[in-house]
Amino acid sequence: MKILIVGSGGREHALAWKIAQSPLCKHLYIAPGNPGTGTCGENVAIEISEIGGLKQFCIEKGVDMLVVGPEAPLVDGLTDIMRTGETKDILIIGPSAAGAMLEGSKAFAKRFMQKYGIPTAAYFEVNKSSLYEGFAFLESLRPPYVLKADGLAAGKGVLICDDLTLAKNQLAELLNGKFGKASEKVVIEEFLSGIEFSVFALTDGKDYILLPEAKDYKRVGEGDTGLNTGGMGAVSPVPFVDDAMWKKVKSRIIEPTIKGIAAEKMDYTGFVFFGLISVNGQPMVIEYNCRLGDPETEVVIPRIKSDLVEIFINAASGKLAETKIAIIKESAATVMMVSGGYPDEFEKGKPIAGIGDIHNSIVFHSGTSIKSGDLVTNGGRVLAVTTIDPDFRKAVKTSLQSADHITFEDKYYRRDIGFDL
């Protein structure tokens, strides 16, 4: 098969690394890819927003399967456009724009959860005309206060305020365009206190299979302090997610979600990411994503023993009901190496050295590029260093040793991934 992966981050490198191992993959393209994905297949200079260009490329190269990494092209209707004309028979892993609304609109997702009885935080939907009703709802809550921009805001659209006056001011700022169109509508949520984890399902719109669960670490500072980031590391499996918890997650959250997708007649072949929180032992949904998370992908994918291309073919052919997935028992731990200053301002173009000497870990490229023949930094999150080991503590330790060996100016990474497990 000729397969095209859309995206350019660590998630896409992990997918490319796994897909390239399949005997069913004859030629692998990644658009636009990065230097890491370039070692797994052929990078193509088409940006994820160039939907027409992606469609034309699929026609010209006779692409058989499309795997969409990030959420933006899905929300923008890439799958819907591919379902027409000369590309209508391509197998696609990625939901339609209607399905992607589970991530593309926080308000839509909350209404969906309410409709199908899926446990989540109490909420109130606000726009400019209902600002004062929003203030009243904030007054009814206990601090801290959670404000979420309704649309996609590049991972920055969630604000948590400890002070009521600050929360009201931030709500007004959001509705006045703090995140542009994304915050024309805002969801105010009750704050849930507990321990978070991520669950991933691959669905064909009626059946599903579960991938390994993971826990990621969003705060930039050790001990979960400082600013939120796109993710500073991850661990899989999650020790506190035992059989009893899995049973609750499946019966109360995953199955009602998949039944809801089917009832709404969504064209949904792809991943559902469940951002969950255990509140006094009871799982609740914080958010849905319509794709795999990052850096969770970098710990989840290496634990899958099965041929991922074969699983994708079954998903796109509506045969997930008869599909089994084999998972290795060992743990995976990822340490994310980031540019100094991230998630605030940081410099790009710093030369990277030492990756070629790493043999005990897998190094996934997240924000890198080639400049004058040299590998350099090209983003806030630069490299995801993943290690497999029976003991997750040893996996973290080895990933840290590998990260110590890789060098670039002002590199930074958390040394306490998995500290709370």
PAVO-662874 format. One line per 3 residues: number of its first residue (from 1); their letters; for each residue x, y, z of C-alpha. Coordinates in nm, 3 decimals. Layout:
NUM	A	X/Y/Z ~ ...
This chain:
1	MKI	0.000/0.000/0.000 ~ 0.097/0.361/-0.055 ~ 0.027/0.548/0.269
4	LIV	0.027/0.924/0.340 ~ 0.056/1.056/0.697 ~ -0.046/1.421/0.746
7	GSG	0.147/1.615/1.011 ~ 0.495/1.713/1.127 ~ 0.537/1.641/1.499
10	GRE	0.640/1.369/1.740 ~ 0.302/1.199/1.703 ~ 0.352/1.169/1.327
13	HAL	0.711/1.042/1.369 ~ 0.584/0.769/1.607 ~ 0.310/0.673/1.358
16	AWK	0.561/0.671/1.069 ~ 0.808/0.461/1.273 ~ 0.538/0.198/1.337
19	IAQ	0.372/0.204/0.993 ~ 0.711/0.168/0.817 ~ 0.757/-0.166/1.001
22	SPL	0.448/-0.316/0.833 ~ 0.502/-0.551/0.536 ~ 0.175/-0.407/0.399
25	CKH	0.335/-0.062/0.358 ~ 0.496/-0.038/0.015 ~ 0.567/0.337/0.017
28	LYI	0.524/0.585/0.302 ~ 0.481/0.960/0.251 ~ 0.462/1.222/0.527
31	APG	0.330/1.575/0.461 ~ 0.513/1.789/0.558 ~ 0.700/1.561/0.801
34	NPG	1.026/1.640/0.980 ~ 1.385/1.506/0.974 ~ 1.277/1.214/1.193
37	TGT	0.988/1.105/0.970 ~ 1.230/1.136/0.677 ~ 1.415/0.829/0.812
40	CGE	1.090/0.625/0.793 ~ 0.956/0.738/0.454 ~ 0.950/1.025/0.206
43	NVA	0.870/1.375/0.331 ~ 0.648/1.585/0.104 ~ 0.652/1.967/0.111
46	IEI	0.275/2.015/0.156 ~ 0.146/2.193/0.469 ~ -0.143/2.042/0.669
49	SEI	-0.366/2.340/0.577 ~ -0.323/2.281/0.200 ~ -0.619/2.046/0.163
52	GGL	-0.636/2.086/-0.215 ~ -0.265/2.009/-0.243 ~ -0.300/1.697/-0.027
55	KQF	-0.589/1.573/-0.242 ~ -0.397/1.635/-0.565 ~ -0.091/1.455/-0.426
58	CIE	-0.306/1.150/-0.339 ~ -0.440/1.143/-0.696 ~ -0.096/1.180/-0.857
61	KGV	0.076/0.917/-0.641 ~ -0.215/0.672/-0.621 ~ -0.226/0.686/-0.240
64	DML	-0.425/0.397/-0.088 ~ -0.448/0.513/0.273 ~ -0.451/0.853/0.447
67	VVG	-0.365/0.880/0.818 ~ -0.436/1.227/0.962 ~ -0.227/1.323/1.267
70	PEA	-0.340/1.672/1.384 ~ -0.690/1.802/1.452 ~ -0.698/2.122/1.241
73	PLV	-0.727/1.956/0.895 ~ -0.998/1.723/1.030 ~ -1.202/2.014/1.167
76	DGL	-1.146/2.190/0.831 ~ -1.302/1.895/0.645 ~ -1.004/1.710/0.494
79	TDI	-1.182/1.374/0.526 ~ -1.504/1.508/0.366 ~ -1.312/1.649/0.068
82	MRT	-1.119/1.324/0.023 ~ -1.448/1.130/0.016 ~ -1.538/1.293/-0.317
85	GET	-1.414/1.252/-0.675 ~ -1.097/1.059/-0.759 ~ -1.000/1.007/-0.394
88	KDI	-1.334/0.866/-0.277 ~ -1.198/0.510/-0.237 ~ -0.893/0.601/-0.026
91	LII	-0.898/0.442/0.319 ~ -0.897/0.729/0.573 ~ -0.803/0.726/0.941
94	GPS	-0.955/1.052/1.062 ~ -1.321/1.154/1.115 ~ -1.533/1.388/0.904
97	AAG	-1.567/1.755/1.005 ~ -1.893/1.667/1.185 ~ -1.715/1.399/1.390
100	AML	-1.416/1.626/1.456 ~ -1.655/1.871/1.627 ~ -1.605/1.656/1.938
103	EGS	-1.271/1.835/1.959 ~ -1.341/2.139/1.742 ~ -1.615/2.273/1.972
106	KAF	-1.604/2.236/2.351 ~ -1.973/2.336/2.367 ~ -2.070/2.068/2.111
109	AKR	-1.873/1.806/2.310 ~ -2.042/1.903/2.638 ~ -2.389/1.887/2.479
112	FMQ	-2.300/1.546/2.332 ~ -2.190/1.417/2.675 ~ -2.505/1.550/2.838
115	KYG	-2.727/1.392/2.570 ~ -2.567/1.048/2.607 ~ -2.530/1.051/2.987
118	IPT	-2.150/1.059/2.992 ~ -2.007/1.183/3.326 ~ -1.841/1.524/3.299
121	AAY	-1.815/1.850/3.492 ~ -2.113/2.086/3.526 ~ -2.087/2.364/3.267
124	FEV	-2.240/2.677/3.117 ~ -2.205/2.799/2.759 ~ -2.147/3.174/2.718
127	NKS	-2.129/3.422/2.431 ~ -2.113/3.804/2.432 ~ -2.490/3.840/2.473
130	SLY	-2.497/3.611/2.780 ~ -2.188/3.751/2.958 ~ -2.378/3.847/3.276
133	EGF	-2.539/3.502/3.295 ~ -2.183/3.371/3.271 ~ -2.082/3.592/3.564
136	AFL	-2.377/3.453/3.765 ~ -2.270/3.094/3.687 ~ -1.914/3.173/3.798
139	ESL	-2.055/3.309/4.125 ~ -2.237/2.977/4.181 ~ -1.909/2.780/4.161
142	RPP	-1.631/2.727/4.410 ~ -1.279/2.830/4.302 ~ -1.077/2.752/4.101
145	YVL	-1.274/2.850/3.789 ~ -1.224/2.681/3.451 ~ -1.273/2.876/3.126
148	KAD	-1.242/2.702/2.789 ~ -1.240/2.871/2.448 ~ -1.497/2.682/2.240
151	GLA	-1.281/2.637/1.929 ~ -0.926/2.523/1.853 ~ -0.669/2.749/2.020
154	AGK	-0.343/2.555/1.965 ~ -0.360/2.402/2.314 ~ -0.375/2.742/2.486
157	GVL	-0.752/2.785/2.515 ~ -0.802/2.662/2.874 ~ -0.765/2.909/3.162
160	ICD	-0.783/2.815/3.531 ~ -0.836/3.110/3.768 ~ -0.823/3.098/4.149
163	DLT	-0.990/3.438/4.190 ~ -1.351/3.521/4.095 ~ -1.274/3.875/3.977
166	LAK	-0.989/3.748/3.761 ~ -1.216/3.477/3.617 ~ -1.478/3.739/3.523
169	NQL	-1.213/3.963/3.361 ~ -1.066/3.668/3.170 ~ -1.414/3.562/3.051
172	AEL	-1.473/3.913/2.913 ~ -1.130/3.910/2.745 ~ -1.194/3.571/2.586
175	LNG	-1.530/3.682/2.445 ~ -1.365/4.001/2.315 ~ -1.126/3.802/2.096
178	KFG	-0.835/3.689/2.315 ~ -0.812/3.377/2.095 ~ -0.989/3.519/1.790
181	KAS	-1.278/3.312/1.655 ~ -1.192/3.024/1.890 ~ -1.318/3.221/2.193
184	EKV	-1.631/3.384/2.043 ~ -1.804/3.123/2.261 ~ -1.668/3.007/2.600
187	VIE	-1.751/2.707/2.816 ~ -1.733/2.770/3.193 ~ -1.676/2.449/3.384
190	EFL	-1.686/2.330/3.741 ~ -1.330/2.242/3.850 ~ -1.272/1.870/3.902
193	SGI	-1.008/1.759/4.151 ~ -0.841/1.423/4.093 ~ -0.572/1.245/3.891
196	EFS	-0.580/1.264/3.512 ~ -0.513/0.998/3.249 ~ -0.573/0.943/2.879
199	VFA	-0.754/0.661/2.702 ~ -0.753/0.602/2.326 ~ -1.003/0.413/2.115
202	LTD	-0.990/0.344/1.743 ~ -1.344/0.329/1.603 ~ -1.510/0.262/1.267
205	GKD	-1.818/0.451/1.386 ~ -1.993/0.149/1.536 ~ -1.729/-0.076/1.696
208	YIL	-1.399/0.005/1.865 ~ -1.071/-0.134/1.993 ~ -0.876/0.010/2.285
211	LPE	-0.515/0.118/2.266 ~ -0.293/0.131/2.576 ~ -0.379/0.407/2.824
214	AKD	-0.127/0.677/2.918 ~ -0.067/0.965/3.157 ~ 0.095/1.283/3.032
217	YKR	0.249/1.574/3.221 ~ 0.138/1.916/3.101 ~ 0.309/2.161/3.339
220	VGE	0.653/2.287/3.242 ~ 0.797/2.266/3.595 ~ 0.882/1.967/3.812
223	GDT	0.617/1.863/4.063 ~ 0.354/1.978/3.809 ~ 0.426/2.348/3.857
226	GLN	0.445/2.643/3.620 ~ 0.274/2.707/3.288 ~ 0.076/2.454/3.086
229	TGG	0.253/2.313/2.780 ~ 0.169/2.077/2.495 ~ 0.312/1.801/2.716
232	MGA	0.647/1.742/2.889 ~ 0.640/1.363/2.899 ~ 0.420/1.056/2.938
235	VSP	0.402/0.708/3.090 ~ 0.210/0.395/2.981 ~ 0.052/0.189/3.131
238	VPF	-0.092/0.384/3.425 ~ -0.062/0.187/3.752 ~ -0.384/0.319/3.911
241	VDD	-0.596/0.222/3.608 ~ -0.682/-0.129/3.729 ~ -0.950/-0.374/3.611
244	AMW	-1.220/-0.204/3.821 ~ -1.138/0.138/3.674 ~ -1.126/-0.003/3.318
247	KKV	-1.472/-0.154/3.370 ~ -1.613/0.186/3.472 ~ -1.435/0.367/3.187
250	KSR	-1.570/0.123/2.927 ~ -1.929/0.103/3.052 ~ -1.981/0.468/3.152
253	IIE	-1.769/0.656/2.898 ~ -1.633/0.466/2.597 ~ -1.940/0.261/2.505
256	PTI	-2.190/0.550/2.541 ~ -1.956/0.770/2.333 ~ -1.929/0.517/2.048
259	KGI	-2.307/0.457/2.062 ~ -2.358/0.835/2.048 ~ -2.131/0.864/1.742
262	AAE	-2.336/0.591/1.572 ~ -2.670/0.745/1.677 ~ -2.562/1.087/1.540
265	KMD	-2.468/0.910/1.212 ~ -2.121/1.068/1.219 ~ -1.876/0.957/0.948
268	YTG	-1.617/0.862/1.208 ~ -1.328/0.628/1.128 ~ -1.036/0.718/1.347
271	FVF	-0.924/0.784/1.701 ~ -1.121/0.912/1.995 ~ -0.896/1.048/2.267
274	FGL	-1.064/1.053/2.609 ~ -0.902/1.303/2.846 ~ -1.021/1.158/3.177
277	ISV	-0.995/1.236/3.547 ~ -1.048/0.998/3.836 ~ -1.251/1.183/4.102
280	NGQ	-1.267/0.972/4.419 ~ -1.228/0.661/4.203 ~ -1.498/0.764/3.954
283	PMV	-1.387/0.840/3.593 ~ -1.517/1.160/3.429 ~ -1.447/1.320/3.091
286	IEY	-1.246/1.643/3.080 ~ -1.227/1.656/2.701 ~ -1.244/1.463/2.375
289	NCR	-0.986/1.482/2.097 ~ -1.051/1.348/1.747 ~ -0.692/1.221/1.709
292	LGD	-0.407/1.076/1.912 ~ -0.247/1.298/2.177 ~ 0.114/1.413/2.183
295	PET	0.333/1.306/2.369 ~ 0.102/1.013/2.460 ~ 0.140/0.869/2.107
298	EVV	0.513/0.831/2.173 ~ 0.442/0.588/2.462 ~ 0.127/0.422/2.326
301	IPR	0.247/0.331/1.974 ~ 0.569/0.152/2.086 ~ 0.359/-0.073/2.312
304	IKS	0.145/-0.200/2.020 ~ 0.271/-0.539/1.903 ~ 0.017/-0.582/1.620
307	DLV	0.060/-0.460/1.262 ~ -0.088/-0.109/1.276 ~ -0.156/-0.096/0.900
310	EIF	-0.363/-0.415/0.921 ~ -0.564/-0.263/1.208 ~ -0.617/0.058/1.008
313	INA	-0.738/-0.140/0.704 ~ -0.992/-0.320/0.923 ~ -1.107/0.009/1.077
316	ASG	-1.153/0.179/0.739 ~ -1.333/-0.133/0.607 ~ -1.577/-0.146/0.901
319	KLA	-1.428/-0.469/1.038 ~ -1.313/-0.362/1.384 ~ -1.560/-0.600/1.551
322	ETK	-1.342/-0.893/1.440 ~ -1.006/-0.721/1.510 ~ -0.776/-0.803/1.800
325	IAI	-0.488/-0.581/1.914 ~ -0.179/-0.724/2.087 ~ -0.008/-0.502/2.346
328	IKE	0.333/-0.564/2.507 ~ 0.330/-0.582/2.888 ~ 0.639/-0.364/2.934
331	SAA	0.610/0.003/3.028 ~ 0.701/0.297/2.807 ~ 0.819/0.635/2.935
334	TVM	0.877/0.951/2.730 ~ 1.079/1.254/2.834 ~ 1.018/1.563/2.617
337	MVS	1.324/1.778/2.545 ~ 1.220/2.140/2.490 ~ 1.377/2.472/2.393
340	GGY	1.481/2.703/2.677 ~ 1.202/2.953/2.745 ~ 0.921/2.723/2.625
343	PDE	0.618/2.759/2.652 ~ 0.693/3.133/2.638 ~ 0.938/3.282/2.387
346	FEK	1.224/3.062/2.270 ~ 1.488/3.064/1.997 ~ 1.507/2.822/1.704
349	GKP	1.802/2.702/1.496 ~ 2.016/2.554/1.777 ~ 2.237/2.265/1.648
352	IAG	2.146/1.922/1.792 ~ 2.411/1.655/1.858 ~ 2.427/1.308/2.010
355	IGD	2.113/1.140/1.871 ~ 2.321/0.890/1.671 ~ 2.476/0.758/1.994
358	IHN	2.140/0.667/2.152 ~ 2.077/0.290/2.146 ~ 1.861/0.221/2.454
361	SIV	1.584/0.468/2.369 ~ 1.380/0.569/2.063 ~ 1.416/0.938/1.973
364	FHS	1.108/1.087/1.805 ~ 1.150/1.427/1.638 ~ 0.890/1.684/1.738
367	GTS	1.031/2.026/1.644 ~ 1.346/1.985/1.433 ~ 1.465/2.085/1.086
370	IKS	1.775/2.067/0.866 ~ 1.975/2.388/0.820 ~ 2.289/2.388/0.601
373	GDL	2.304/2.011/0.637 ~ 2.282/2.016/1.019 ~ 1.998/1.905/1.245
376	VTN	1.867/2.205/1.442 ~ 1.581/2.293/1.679 ~ 1.265/2.423/1.511
379	GGR	1.002/2.437/1.785 ~ 0.925/2.457/2.155 ~ 0.905/2.081/2.196
382	VLA	1.209/1.944/2.014 ~ 1.256/1.570/2.081 ~ 1.057/1.296/2.257
385	VTT	1.287/1.034/2.410 ~ 1.105/0.704/2.472 ~ 1.227/0.390/2.651
388	IDP	1.062/0.048/2.698 ~ 1.130/-0.143/3.022 ~ 0.937/-0.383/3.250
391	DFR	0.961/-0.116/3.525 ~ 0.835/0.232/3.432 ~ 1.083/0.389/3.679
394	KAV	1.374/0.231/3.492 ~ 1.219/0.340/3.162 ~ 1.210/0.701/3.289
397	KTS	1.569/0.672/3.415 ~ 1.697/0.545/3.079 ~ 1.508/0.815/2.888
400	LQS	1.670/1.075/3.115 ~ 2.016/0.927/3.055 ~ 1.953/0.945/2.679
403	ADH	1.828/1.305/2.710 ~ 2.142/1.392/2.910 ~ 2.354/1.267/2.620
406	ITF	2.169/1.464/2.348 ~ 2.283/1.826/2.335 ~ 2.152/2.158/2.210
409	EDK	2.186/2.505/2.359 ~ 1.941/2.584/2.641 ~ 1.786/2.236/2.634
412	YYR	1.538/2.165/2.915 ~ 1.337/1.864/3.030 ~ 1.155/1.754/3.343
415	RDI	1.343/1.495/3.546 ~ 1.035/1.379/3.742 ~ 0.807/1.222/3.479
418	GFD	0.598/0.955/3.659 ~ 0.675/1.111/3.999 ~ 0.311/1.078/4.117
421	L	0.275/0.712/4.021
